[in-house]
């Protein structure tokens, strides 16, 4: 599986979705209904996939403000995450998060910054896990930690 997804952070993704639905002919794909700080919305505008996340400083998800407007990153789904990540490191990019296997979710991901100040996230999908199953796994993990 390959593709490109535009990810960005807002203070409240459900409120932002309400606004964007007023402006664009968007198609909601996945919309959570969790406490503030845990929500995310995936939608499509003209075939381009967007993934909006609630601000959650514990996970380094910080919404923009006038002094710090750069909260967007590029999420690239690649066929071989280890090869792509290696190429980024060899090209002089800086590691933010090494490749992490999220076995239950069926994915691996990694993050790096480039020399131009942009943040990149790599994803490799090993197997598809339904939205419902991912939400169940999230709730189970949250309950385990509390």
Buried (B, 14 or more C-beta within 10 A) or exposed (E): EEEEBBBBBBBBBBEBBEEBEEEEEBEEEEBBEBEEBBBBBBBBBEEEBBBBBBBBEEEEBBBBEEEEEEBEBBBBBBEEBEEBBEEBBEEEBEEBEEBEEBEBBBBBBBBBBBEEEEBBBBBBBBEEBEEEEBBEBBEEEEEEEE
